């Protein structure tokens, strides 16, 4: 019996973080909105009772844009852009703080809604998934629309779906008709729909590779597909050049991976201003404690215990330092994680200001497979020792 034709969908939520915020502030629909501020940028009621929003022009700091609405993107503001640069491009844009708890909640809702219809899902992040629809007998457009409707009913948000014979083409397709798109691509459509696109549209061709291709006169996926393989090998090496040839011809045999074992779990935060480990100890200690408590909560919810606890520090000069400590017994206890992280911290020279602080749990094991350890007494963090 022949195998069913592969029908792989890539579902991408539309401007996810920004769209979640627009559910909370519907009066901002149609406006340029940038997500990336801190708690001080939360809207507050004015004297007339109406919410007063912060403008991007008033932002001061070194933060980056988390995401933006399509109206802000039309002005040139995109995720990962420096906020100060964004303020020059869209000074009148509304600035809102990030709220990752809300985003994670909506993420769980949309994935659960999809799983009710098509359970073969590969989780690719907070706002995107791959879905294997090969075994579904329904008309593919009807099925995709059912999924889109279920997502909107569960979250109030729109998504874009691309459907193709493989993950590579499905991901490209999901971008073609955003927002609220539904695109179906077959192998026969590759010359007309895929080859005219810029080479950088392929996931895996980054800015440097795209620049190098452009220098060779290769700007589109079609031009890449028509390039002599020897030219690509001379410039990119055998392995990457073979991959370029396969992807430019729409070839990708990667399966939809429906489950994977978690290797590590981490929590981290970037400060709105640089903090000194000693001078700002009263501010840092509760932040560090909260990270440890949240990390322990993540472990407990997912059913893991950890044998290795680590920290990550990024200093004001962007230098990153990590330290790890292996425990004698695996744990998911916040107190034990806090003490271990504190021991890691004491192995770092804290003579500069910090931009980022993080705590990580690795060497994970399923709780039912590991013996529990009684909670270790908490030590003082950011001590003056």
Residue pairs with C-beta under 8 A, 6 or more apart in sequence:
4 134
4 135
5 134
5 165
6 132
6 134
6 165
6 166
7 132
7 133
7 134
7 136
7 140
7 163
7 165
8 130
8 131
8 132
8 133
8 134
8 163
8 164
8 165
8 166
8 167
8 169
8 170
8 256
9 118
9 130
9 131
9 132
9 133
9 144
9 147
9 161
9 162
9 163
9 170
10 128
10 129
10 130
10 131
10 161
10 162
10 163
10 164
10 167
10 170
10 171
10 173
10 174
11 114
11 128
11 129
11 130
11 131
11 147
11 151
11 159
11 160
11 161
11 174
12 127
12 128
12 159
12 160
12 161
12 162
12 171
12 174
12 175
12 178
13 19
13 110
13 127
13 128
13 151
13 157
13 158
13 159
14 157
14 158
14 159
14 160
14 178
14 179
14 180
15 67
15 68
15 69
15 70
15 73
15 179
16 67
16 103
16 106
16 107
16 126
16 127
16 157
17 35
17 66
17 67
17 98
17 103
17 127
18 33
18 35
18 67
18 68
18 69
18 72
19 157
19 158
20 99
20 102
20 103
20 106
20 157
21 28
21 33
21 35
21 96
21 99
22 28
22 29
22 33
22 69
23 156
23 157
24 102
25 43
25 51
25 96
27 51
28 53
28 69
28 94
30 71
31 69
31 71
31 93
31 94
32 68
32 69
32 71
32 72
32 74
32 75
32 77
32 90
32 92
32 93
32 94
33 68
33 69
33 71
33 72
33 93
33 94
33 95
33 96
34 56
34 65
34 68
34 69
34 72
34 77
34 83
34 86
34 90
34 93
34 94
34 95
34 96
35 65
35 66
35 67
35 68
35 96
35 97
35 98
36 63
36 64
36 65
36 66
36 67
36 83
36 95
36 98
37 54
37 59
37 63
37 83
37 95
37 96
37 97
37 98
38 61
38 63
38 97
38 272
39 97
40 97
40 272
41 54
41 59
41 95
41 96
41 97
42 96
42 97
43 51
43 52
43 53
43 54
43 96
44 51
44 52
45 51
45 52
46 52
53 94
53 95
53 96
54 94
54 95
54 96
55 91
55 92
55 93
55 94
55 95
56 83
56 86
56 87
56 90
56 91
56 92
56 93
56 94
56 95
57 87
57 91
57 92
58 95
59 83
59 84
59 87
59 95
60 84
61 83
61 84
61 272
61 273
62 82
62 83
62 84
63 82
63 83
63 270
63 272
64 79
64 80
64 81
64 82
64 83
65 77
65 78
65 79
65 80
65 81
65 82
65 83
65 86
66 79
66 98
67 79
68 77
68 78
68 79
68 86
68 93
70 179
72 90
72 93
75 89
75 90
75 93
76 89
76 90
77 86
77 89
77 90
77 93
86 93
103 126
103 127
104 126
106 155
106 157
107 126
107 127
109 154
109 155
110 151
110 154
110 155
110 157
110 159
111 121
111 123
111 129
112 154
113 147
113 150
113 151
113 153
113 154
113 155
114 121
114 129
114 131
114 147
114 150
114 151
115 121
116 150
117 143
117 146
117 147
117 150
118 131
118 132
118 133
118 136
118 143
118 147
120 131
120 132
120 133
120 135
120 256
120 258
121 129
121 130
121 131
121 132
121 256
121 258
122 129
122 130
122 131
122 132
122 256
122 257
122 258
123 129
124 130
130 167
130 170
130 256
131 147
131 256
132 255
132 256
132 258
133 140
133 143
133 144
133 163
136 143
138 146
140 163
140 184
141 182
141 184
144 161
144 163
144 182
144 184
145 182
147 161
148 158
148 159
148 161
148 180
148 182
151 157
151 158
151 159
152 158
152 159
158 179
158 180
159 180
160 174
160 175
160 177
160 178
160 179
160 180
160 181
160 182
160 183
161 174
161 181
161 182
161 183
162 169
162 170
162 171
162 172
162 173
162 174
162 175
162 176
162 181
162 183
162 184
162 185
163 170
163 173
163 183
163 184
163 185
164 170
164 172
164 173
164 184
164 185
164 186
165 185
165 186
165 187
165 250
166 250
166 251
166 252
166 253
166 254
167 252
167 254
167 256
168 202
168 203
168 247
168 250
168 251
168 252
168 254
169 185
169 190
169 194
169 250
169 252
170 185
171 203
172 185
172 194
172 197
172 201
172 202
172 203
173 183
173 184
173 185
173 193
174 181
174 183
175 201
176 183
176 193
177 183
185 193
185 194
187 250
190 249
190 250
191 222
194 221
194 222
194 250
195 220
195 221
195 222
195 225
195 248
196 220
196 221
196 222
197 220
197 221
198 210
198 219
198 220
198 221
199 205
199 210
199 213
199 218
199 219
199 220
199 221
199 223
199 224
199 248
200 206
200 207
200 210
201 221
202 221
202 247
202 248
204 243
204 247
205 213
205 244
205 247
209 236
209 240
212 235
212 236
213 219
213 224
216 227
216 231
216 235
217 223
218 224
218 227
221 248
222 248
224 244
224 245
224 248
225 245
225 248
225 249
227 245
229 241
229 242
229 245
232 241
232 244
232 245
233 241
233 242
235 241
236 244
246 252
262 302
262 304
262 364
263 362
263 364
264 360
264 361
264 362
264 364
265 295
265 298
265 299
265 302
265 304
265 306
265 360
265 361
265 364
266 295
266 312
266 358
266 359
266 360
266 361
267 291
267 292
267 294
267 295
267 298
267 358
267 359
267 360
268 291
268 312
268 356
268 357
268 358
268 359
269 287
269 291
269 356
269 357
269 358
270 314
270 355
270 356
271 354
271 355
271 356
271 357
274 316
274 353
274 354
274 355
275 283
275 284
275 353
275 354
276 352
276 353
276 354
277 284
277 350
277 354
277 382
278 350
278 382
278 384
281 382
281 384
284 354
284 357
284 381
284 382
285 380
285 381
285 382
287 357
288 338
288 341
288 342
288 345
288 357
288 359
288 381
288 382
289 338
289 381
291 341
291 357
291 358
291 359
292 334
292 337
292 338
292 341
292 359
293 334
293 338
295 334
295 337
295 359
295 360
295 361
296 332
296 333
296 334
296 337
297 334
298 361
299 305
299 306
299 332
299 361
299 364
300 332
303 366
303 367
303 368
304 332
304 361
304 364
304 365
304 366
304 367
305 330
305 331
305 332
305 364
305 365
305 366
305 367
305 370
305 372
306 327
306 330
306 331
306 332
306 337
306 361
306 362
306 363
306 364
306 365
307 326
307 327
307 329
307 330
307 362
307 363
307 364
307 365
308 324
308 325
308 326
308 327
308 361
308 362
308 363
309 324
309 325
309 327
309 337
309 340
309 341
309 344
309 359
309 360
309 361
310 322
310 323
310 324
310 325
310 341
310 344
310 359
310 360
310 361
310 362
311 322
311 323
311 341
311 344
311 345
311 348
311 357
311 358
311 359
311 360
312 320
312 321
312 322
312 356
312 357
312 358
312 359
312 360
313 320
313 321
313 322
313 348
313 354
313 356
313 357
313 358
314 320
314 354
314 355
314 356
315 321
315 352
315 353
315 354
315 355
316 352
316 353
316 354
316 355
317 352
318 355
321 348
323 344
323 345
323 347
323 348
324 344
324 360
324 362
325 340
325 341
325 343
325 344
326 363
327 336
327 340
327 373
328 373
329 371
329 372
329 373
330 363
330 365
330 370
330 371
330 372
330 373
331 337
331 372
331 373
331 375
331 376
332 367
333 373
333 375
333 376
335 375
335 376
335 377
335 378
336 373
336 375
336 376
337 359
337 361
338 378
338 379
338 381
339 376
339 377
339 378
339 379
340 376
341 359
341 381
342 378
342 379
342 380
342 381
342 383
343 379
345 381
345 382
346 383
346 385
350 382
